[in-house]
């Protein structure tokens, strides 16, 4: 039997027709795919209309800078006509001094760390005559202790003490100890550090940080205790009136109050 085969001229049109058919099908498939994709995106955008990105990619993180404390804080207000009494390291307890000053509210070894008895009568300049003090002889006491007997801070401390969070170092560590004060008397200004609590009161924040006057007491309503060095610099006697305010470190000028032969950091202790 003789088989006949299609000629080349008849095969060529068939191939072209098949290729065109395939191309048309692929084109329609691409169009349908693109349509389905656009429909998906439209539905996605509608469902997630609240997002800037329809695919839910988190927004780029933003850097937030907090404003720090002012470089030059405003000066504290002067407290006027405050009766001042004189006290000293090592002073014994008595009628006008209910607590012996061998220790302070924040230093259980105050006299030892100071180097001895700060004799108010035997002086060599602004220092005791018998030894060179190891701590600043220019010190004061104010009637507020920010540390309680239980070892924490008083509940109002972080609200009434302006520098509380700036100086906070942990529970039981005073933020008041070593704070600078300026004390004025008859044209002379002395600088000293807050090292103890008194006279008499230990929680009178309304006076120390507020506008109240000192409470009445057996020392004529005294509101501040001054060391012998402060007394001598201001040339006053116990019972005189002074003006005082808190001072920033940057405000303290050169003077005998900056002379510290040795600095001892006493560990904070429960209050009186």
Residue pairs with C-beta under 8 A, 6 or more apart in sequence:
41 54
44 54
44 55
45 54
48 54
48 56
52 59
53 59
69 166
73 248
75 245
75 251
76 162
76 245
76 246
76 247
77 245
78 184
78 243
78 244
78 245
79 207
79 223
79 243
79 244
79 245
80 243
81 241
81 243
82 214
82 222
82 223
82 224
82 241
82 242
82 243
82 244
83 214
83 219
83 220
83 221
83 222
83 223
83 224
83 239
83 240
83 241
84 183
84 185
84 222
84 223
84 224
84 225
84 226
84 236
84 238
84 239
84 240
84 241
84 242
85 96
85 199
85 219
85 222
85 224
85 225
85 226
85 238
85 239
86 120
86 225
86 226
86 227
86 228
86 231
86 237
86 238
87 97
87 101
87 141
87 196
87 198
87 199
87 225
87 226
87 227
88 101
88 117
88 118
88 119
88 120
88 227
88 228
89 101
89 102
89 110
89 111
89 114
89 117
89 118
89 139
89 227
90 101
90 102
90 111
90 114
90 116
90 117
90 118
90 119
91 97
91 100
91 101
92 100
92 101
93 99
93 100
95 218
96 218
96 219
98 200
99 198
99 272
101 110
101 111
101 196
102 110
102 111
103 109
103 110
103 111
104 110
104 195
104 196
104 197
105 145
105 147
105 174
105 196
105 197
105 202
105 271
105 272
106 145
106 147
106 174
106 176
106 177
106 195
106 196
106 266
106 268
106 269
106 271
107 113
107 177
107 195
107 266
107 269
108 266
108 269
109 266
110 195
110 196
110 266
111 117
113 134
113 135
113 264
113 266
114 133
114 134
114 135
115 131
115 132
115 133
115 134
115 135
116 128
116 130
116 131
116 133
117 128
117 130
118 128
118 133
118 137
118 227
118 228
119 128
119 129
119 130
119 228
120 228
120 231
122 128
122 129
122 130
123 129
123 228
123 232
125 256
126 137
126 138
126 229
126 232
126 233
126 256
127 133
127 137
127 229
128 137
128 228
132 261
133 261
134 261
134 262
134 264
135 195
135 260
135 262
135 263
135 264
136 192
136 193
136 195
136 257
136 259
136 260
137 227
137 228
137 229
138 190
138 191
138 192
138 193
138 227
138 229
138 230
138 233
138 256
138 257
139 192
139 193
139 194
139 195
139 196
139 227
139 229
139 230
140 181
140 183
140 192
140 193
140 194
140 195
140 196
140 224
140 225
140 226
140 227
140 230
140 244
141 194
141 195
141 196
141 197
141 198
141 199
141 224
141 225
142 176
142 194
142 197
142 198
142 208
142 223
142 224
142 225
143 197
143 198
143 199
143 200
143 201
143 202
143 203
143 204
143 207
143 208
143 214
143 215
143 223
144 176
144 197
144 201
144 202
144 203
144 204
144 205
144 207
144 208
144 209
145 154
145 174
145 176
145 197
145 202
145 203
145 271
145 272
146 153
146 154
146 157
146 161
146 164
146 174
146 175
146 176
146 271
147 153
147 154
147 172
147 173
147 174
147 268
147 269
147 270
147 271
148 154
148 270
148 271
149 270
149 271
149 272
150 270
151 171
151 172
151 270
152 171
152 172
153 171
153 172
153 175
154 203
154 205
156 205
157 164
157 175
157 205
158 164
158 165
158 168
160 205
160 209
160 210
161 175
161 176
161 205
161 209
162 209
162 246
163 175
163 179
164 175
167 175
168 175
169 175
172 268
172 269
172 270
173 267
173 268
174 268
176 194
177 194
177 195
177 266
177 268
178 193
178 194
178 195
179 193
179 194
179 246
180 191
180 192
180 193
180 194
180 246
180 247
180 248
180 249
180 251
180 252
181 191
181 192
181 193
181 194
181 244
181 245
181 246
181 247
182 189
182 190
182 191
182 244
182 245
182 246
182 247
182 251
183 189
183 190
183 191
183 192
183 224
183 226
183 230
183 234
183 242
183 243
183 244
184 190
184 242
184 243
184 244
185 234
185 235
185 236
185 240
185 241
185 242
185 243
186 234
186 235
186 236
188 233
188 234
188 235
190 230
190 233
190 234
190 255
190 257
191 247
191 252
191 253
191 255
191 257
192 226
192 227
192 229
192 230
192 257
193 257
196 225
197 271
197 272
198 225
199 217
199 219
199 222
199 223
199 224
199 225
200 215
200 217
200 218
200 219
200 222
201 214
201 215
201 217
202 271
202 272
204 212
204 214
204 215
206 212
207 213
207 214
207 215
207 223
213 221
213 223
214 221
214 222
214 223
215 221
219 239
220 239
222 239
224 242
224 244
226 234
226 236
226 242
229 256
229 257
231 237
231 238
233 256
234 242
236 242
252 258
